[in-house]
């Protein structure tokens, strides 16, 4: 049976977590890897729609996602979890409970995230109209020693995804794709 793993993308809203997760999912599927993508917005429409954005609710949200990731990863499925997950303690619990946990810090300055914000949430938070907004008026605890740090303000999508794929290959969690040699 193939080893499962959990790629946990964490970072501010607008850092690029979902964009990276979608592309990573496509790349892994193209390699024949069994993979499931768990995304903050999607999960909140179903599994955690009863939760708000208080610290207790955010912790419960990540607790539920961790449980799903644990079940999948221990059964040989690669999990891509893309969640703000602002609190280290909740991420540390996910690390302990899932198989082959890889914390990926999707680092982007708040100014970059605000410039990318199509929903206007940062503007509302900066104006004081939106409370409990991570990175503005609610804390985000940066990872202390993530396995991978991506800098989406200066990396292309392809570069960021390539960094994650290289890590997974180097740790024998996915098949290595050999570079095609051109024959003359």
C-alpha positions as MATLAB code, in Angstrom:
seq = 'XXXXXXXXXXXXXXXXXXXXXXXXXXXXXXXXXXXXXXXXXXXXXXXXXXXXXXXXXXXXXXXXXXXXXXXXXXXXXXXXXXXXXXXXXXXXXXXXXXXXXXXXXXXXXXXXXXXXXXXXXXXXXXXXXXXXXXXXXXXXXXXXXXXXXXXXXXXXXXXXXXXXXXXXXXXXXXXXXXXXXXXX';
ca = [
       0.000    0.000    0.000;
       1.191    3.501   -0.821;
       2.156    5.716    2.097;
      -0.277    8.458    2.921;
       0.786   11.968    3.749;
      -0.667   15.288    4.805;
       0.513   18.465    3.107;
      -0.787   21.212    5.404;
      -0.795   24.632    3.701;
      -1.083   27.429    6.253;
      -0.931   31.188    5.816;
      -2.982   34.345    5.698;
      -6.119   34.731    3.609;
      -4.981   35.581    0.095;
      -1.487   34.097    0.499;
      -2.164   31.539   -2.264;
      -2.970   28.369   -0.319;
      -5.995   27.302   -2.373;
      -4.365   28.153   -5.710;
      -1.328   26.052   -4.803;
      -3.512   23.237   -3.440;
      -5.544   22.978   -6.649;
      -2.456   22.858   -8.870;
      -0.706   20.402   -6.529;
      -3.774   18.162   -6.607;
      -3.731   18.136  -10.433;
      -0.010   17.329  -10.523;
      -0.383   14.476   -8.036;
      -3.394   13.025   -9.848;
      -1.390   13.109  -13.108;
       1.198   10.908  -11.353;
      -1.459    8.434  -10.265;
      -1.336    9.449   -6.597;
      -4.527    8.931   -4.590;
      -5.170   12.404   -3.223;
      -7.926   14.380   -1.536;
      -7.957   18.158   -1.186;
      -9.522   19.710    1.902;
      -9.989   23.461    1.578;
     -11.134   25.977    4.186;
     -13.980   27.485    2.157;
     -15.254   24.120    0.922;
     -15.098   22.431    4.331;
     -16.980   25.331    5.929;
     -19.853   24.719    3.472;
     -20.356   21.207    4.793;
     -18.356   19.680    7.617;
     -18.032   22.831    9.715;
     -20.855   25.121    8.619;
     -22.038   25.303   12.239;
     -18.847   27.091   13.301;
     -17.951   30.770   13.376;
     -14.558   32.434   13.596;
     -13.914   32.643   17.342;
     -10.742   30.957   18.573;
     -12.800   28.058   19.951;
     -14.622   27.619   16.632;
     -11.413   27.862   14.615;
      -9.841   25.211   16.838;
     -12.902   22.955   16.415;
     -12.750   23.491   12.630;
      -9.119   22.340   12.505;
      -9.857   19.473   14.912;
     -12.497   18.121   12.511;
     -10.261   18.569    9.478;
      -7.405   16.839   11.310;
      -9.666   13.867   12.004;
     -10.544   13.542    8.306;
      -6.885   13.957    7.295;
      -5.895   11.303    9.854;
      -8.349    8.775    8.420;
      -7.299    9.425    4.843;
      -3.533    9.619    5.372;
      -3.317    6.484    7.496;
      -5.100    4.629    4.674;
      -2.573    5.562    2.011;
      -4.227    8.699    0.663;
      -2.320   11.929    0.126;
      -4.127   14.831    1.769;
      -3.732   18.452    0.780;
      -5.190   20.611    3.533;
      -5.330   24.357    2.829;
      -6.466   26.301    5.871;
      -5.444   29.565    7.456;
      -5.123   27.522   10.680;
      -3.786   30.522   12.608;
      -2.827   28.752   15.828;
       0.352   26.691   16.253;
      -1.198   24.403   18.840;
      -3.899   23.227   16.409;
      -1.310   22.665   13.658;
       0.899   20.756   16.116;
      -2.051   18.492   16.903;
      -2.556   17.858   13.185;
       1.158   17.004   12.946;
       0.893   14.445   15.760;
      -2.300   12.819   14.523;
      -1.794   12.518   10.765;
       0.610   10.438    8.720;
       3.731   12.011    7.185;
       2.718   15.572    8.084;
       4.380   18.315    6.033;
       3.739   21.863    7.201;
       3.911   24.300    4.301;
       3.974   27.936    5.315;
       2.563   29.977    2.435;
       4.216   33.241    3.395;
       3.005   36.471    1.876;
       3.019   39.943    3.444;
      -0.367   41.202    4.591;
      -0.090   44.018    2.008;
       0.248   41.450   -0.796;
      -2.691   39.442    0.558;
      -4.831   42.588    0.812;
      -3.975   43.533   -2.787;
      -5.110   40.060   -3.947;
      -8.362   40.152   -1.946;
     -11.234   39.992   -4.429;
     -13.862   39.796   -1.642;
     -12.786   43.067   -0.003;
     -12.399   41.421    3.407;
      -9.089   43.097    4.220;
     -10.531   46.549    3.471;
     -13.437   45.819    5.827;
     -11.071   44.524    8.512;
      -8.741   47.537    8.191;
     -11.812   49.808    8.486;
     -12.920   48.009   11.656;
     -16.066   46.634    9.991;
     -14.930   43.015   10.228;
     -13.805   41.568   13.548;
     -11.694   38.460   14.140;
      -9.965   38.753   10.755;
      -6.693   36.840   10.873;
      -3.620   38.965   10.322;
      -5.428   42.277   10.879;
      -7.332   42.209   14.170;
      -6.870   38.541   15.097;
      -3.489   36.825   15.470;
      -1.725   34.527   13.029;
       1.010   32.485   14.667;
       3.617   31.833   11.991;
       5.082   28.320   11.934;
       8.343   28.097   13.865;
       9.954   25.379   11.752;
       7.824   24.330    8.786;
       9.169   21.689    6.445;
       8.598   24.099    3.532;
       8.186   27.859    3.264;
       6.787   29.253    0.023;
       7.065   32.946   -0.844;
       4.180   33.551   -3.215;
       4.928   37.255   -3.650;
       8.122   36.306   -5.527;
       7.577   32.715   -6.722;
       5.423   31.664   -9.632;
       2.675   29.117   -9.031;
       4.733   26.546  -10.914;
       7.792   27.233   -8.744;
       5.810   26.941   -5.503;
       4.167   23.673   -6.566;
       7.528   22.370   -7.783;
       9.066   22.961   -4.356;
       6.348   20.863   -2.702;
       6.610   18.105   -5.334;
      10.393   17.979   -4.903;
       9.990   17.581   -1.150;
       7.464   14.764   -1.587;
       9.772   13.027   -4.098;
      12.851   13.425   -1.878;
      10.961   11.782    0.991;
       9.707    8.914   -1.211;
       6.071    9.857   -0.748;
       5.283   10.174   -4.466;
       6.801    8.710   -7.632;
       9.650   10.650   -9.160;
       9.020   11.845  -12.694;
      12.193   11.426  -14.673;
      13.056   14.283  -16.987;
      12.359   13.323  -20.546;
      15.463   13.033  -22.656;
      15.216   14.338  -26.167;
      16.623   11.934  -28.699;
      17.980   13.103  -32.017;
];
